[in-house]
Amino acid sequence: MTERTEDMKVQKGEFGYIRWQKKRRILVTLGLFLLPLAAFIAGVLVTGTRNNLITVIAVVGCLPACRSMVGVIMMWMQQPMEETLYREIRQHQKDLTMAYELVVTTYEKNAFLDAVAICGNKVAAYSSRMKESPEFIEQHIRKILKQNGFKTEVKVFKEKRTYLDRLDHLNAHKEELERDIKFTPDERYPELSRDELIRHLILAISL
């Protein structure tokens, strides 16, 4: 496994995404606030008063920064996945298509998933933080995938040992589970396999 440096971009679905996004969103938001502030100061220096057109433009220019700030707050509410847990699960990944450190969003509430594995029609996820029944997030993911043409069995585990055993089982029966599944590549993403497309859809409903 290739080790990342601090300044390397981390893609959604990879370990370290939340930590990287916190830094990135703060910098972007800061930049978005500095631009209208600089325009406002320049307008005052040039005209000698804040009652000018540039002030209006600067105020309007704060709107994107405010929207960006909402994203910062939402991301800062999330805690990253523990590296020791990631490394433990990673040892059981083998040939499975997986995503890590996802905050799956629904209309009612969000759910943090440490890991998600896709194998044929099986989607197996693990959450170390979920206290309530995972049924709501299972149904949500299943519904989204079904709307996009993928009939799947979605299971969210709350016990780590049980989840690791599930990954081992999926690996051991991978060929059998993926046999006879009809798949037509998506014209928008011709390079993605069926499992990778399912992963792509789950990422799309995550922060």
C-alpha positions in Angstrom: 0.0 0.0 0.0 1.4 3.4 -1.0 1.9 5.8 1.9 0.4 9.3 1.4 2.1 12.5 2.2 0.1 15.3 4.0 -0.3 17.4 0.8 -1.5 14.6 -1.5 -5.1 14.8 -2.6 -7.4 12.2 -1.0 -10.3 11.1 -3.1 -13.8 10.4 -1.6 -14.0 6.8 -0.5 -10.3 6.7 0.6 -9.0 6.7 4.1 -8.0 10.2 5.2 -10.7 11.9 3.2 -12.4 13.6 6.1 -9.2 15.0 7.5 -8.1 16.2 4.1 -11.5 17.8 3.3 -11.4 19.7 6.6 -8.2 21.4 5.6 -9.2 22.0 2.0 -12.6 23.4 2.8 -11.2 25.8 5.3 -8.6 27.1 2.8 -11.2 27.5 0.1 -13.7 29.3 2.4 -11.0 31.6 3.7 -10.1 32.5 0.1 -13.7 33.1 -0.8 -14.1 35.5 2.2 -10.8 37.3 1.4 -11.7 38.2 -2.2 -14.8 40.3 -1.3 -13.0 41.8 1.7 -10.1 42.9 -0.5 -12.6 44.4 -3.0 -14.3 46.3 -0.2 -11.1 47.7 1.2 -9.9 48.7 -2.3 -13.3 50.4 -2.9 -13.0 52.4 0.3 -9.4 53.4 -0.5 -10.3 54.5 -4.0 -13.5 56.3 -3.4 -13.0 57.4 0.2 -16.3 56.0 1.3 -17.9 52.6 1.8 -21.0 53.8 0.0 -20.0 52.7 -3.4 -20.8 50.0 -6.1 -17.8 48.0 -5.1 -19.2 47.5 -1.6 -22.4 46.1 -3.1 -20.4 43.7 -5.2 -18.3 42.7 -2.2 -21.4 41.9 -0.1 -22.9 39.8 -2.9 -19.5 38.2 -3.3 -19.8 36.9 0.3 -22.7 34.6 -0.6 -20.5 31.8 -2.1 -18.2 32.1 1.0 -21.2 31.6 3.3 -22.4 28.6 1.4 -18.8 27.2 1.6 -18.8 27.8 5.3 -21.9 25.6 5.7 -19.8 22.8 4.1 -17.0 23.5 6.5 -19.3 23.2 9.5 -20.8 19.9 8.2 -17.4 18.4 7.6 -16.0 19.6 10.9 -18.8 17.8 12.7 -17.4 14.5 11.4 -14.6 12.5 13.0 -12.1 10.6 10.9 -11.8 6.9 10.9 -9.2 5.5 13.2 -6.1 4.5 11.3 -5.7 1.2 13.3 -9.2 0.2 12.3 -8.5 1.1 8.7 -5.4 -1.0 8.6 -7.2 -4.0 10.2 -10.0 -3.9 7.7 -7.6 -3.3 4.9 -5.9 -6.7 5.6 -9.2 -8.4 4.8 -10.0 -6.4 1.7 -7.9 -8.4 -0.8 -9.7 -8.3 -4.2 -13.0 -6.7 -3.0 -14.1 -3.3 -4.2 -14.3 -1.0 -1.2 -14.8 2.5 0.1 -13.8 3.9 3.4 -14.8 6.8 5.7 -18.2 7.7 4.3 -20.8 10.0 5.7 -23.9 8.8 3.9 -26.6 11.4 3.8 -30.4 11.0 4.0 -33.2 13.5 4.3 -33.7 12.5 8.0 -30.1 12.1 9.2 -26.6 11.0 8.2 -24.7 7.8 9.0 -21.0 7.3 9.3 -19.7 4.1 7.7 -16.1 3.2 8.3 -16.0 0.8 5.4 -18.2 -0.5 2.5 -17.5 -3.6 0.5 -19.2 -4.5 -2.8 -19.2 -8.0 -4.3 -21.8 -8.9 -6.9 -25.2 -8.2 -5.4 -23.8 -8.0 -1.9 -23.0 -4.7 -0.2 -21.5 -5.1 3.3 -20.7 -2.0 5.4 -19.3 -1.5 8.9 -20.0 1.3 11.3 -18.1 1.6 14.6 -20.3 4.5 15.8 -23.9 3.5 15.0 -26.0 3.0 18.2 -29.4 2.6 16.6 -30.6 0.0 14.2 -28.9 0.3 10.8 -32.1 -0.6 9.0 -32.8 3.0 7.9 -29.4 3.4 6.1 -29.6 -0.1 4.6 -33.0 0.8 3.1 -31.7 4.1 1.9 -28.7 2.7 0.1 -30.8 -0.2 -1.3 -33.4 2.2 -2.6 -30.8 4.5 -4.4 -29.1 1.5 -6.0 -32.4 0.0 -7.1 -33.4 3.3 -8.7 -30.2 3.1 -10.7 -30.8 -0.5 -11.9 -28.8 -2.4 -9.2 -30.8 -4.9 -7.1 -28.6 -5.6 -4.1 -28.6 -7.0 -0.6 -27.3 -4.3 1.8 -26.1 -5.1 5.3 -24.6 -2.8 7.8 -22.6 -4.5 10.6 -22.0 -3.0 14.0 -19.7 -5.7 15.3 -16.2 -5.6 13.9 -15.3 -9.3 14.1 -18.6 -10.2 12.3 -17.8 -7.7 9.6 -14.2 -9.0 9.1 -15.6 -12.5 8.8 -18.1 -11.3 6.3 -15.2 -9.8 4.2 -13.4 -13.1 4.3 -16.6 -14.9 3.2 -17.1 -12.5 0.3 -13.5 -13.0 -0.8 -13.7 -16.8 -0.6 -16.9 -16.8 -2.7 -16.2 -13.8 -4.9 -16.2 -15.7 -8.2 -19.4 -17.6 -7.3 -21.2 -14.4 -6.2 -20.3 -12.5 -9.4 -21.1 -15.4 -11.7 -24.1 -15.0 -14.1 -24.7 -11.4 -13.2 -25.6 -9.5 -16.4 -23.9 -6.1 -16.7 -24.0 -3.5 -19.4 -21.2 -0.8 -18.9 -22.5 2.7 -18.2 -21.8 4.9 -21.2 -20.8 7.8 -18.9 -18.2 5.6 -17.1 -17.2 2.9 -19.5 -14.1 2.1 -17.5 -15.9 1.2 -14.4 -16.9 -2.4 -13.5 -20.3 -3.2 -12.0 -18.9 -3.2 -8.5 -17.1 0.1 -9.1 -20.4 1.6 -10.4 -22.2 0.6 -7.2 -19.3 2.1 -5.3 -19.6 5.3 -7.4 -23.3 5.6 -6.6 -22.7 5.2 -2.8 -20.0 7.9 -3.0 -22.5 10.2 -4.7 -24.9 10.1 -1.7 -22.0 10.7 0.8 -20.5 14.0 2.0 
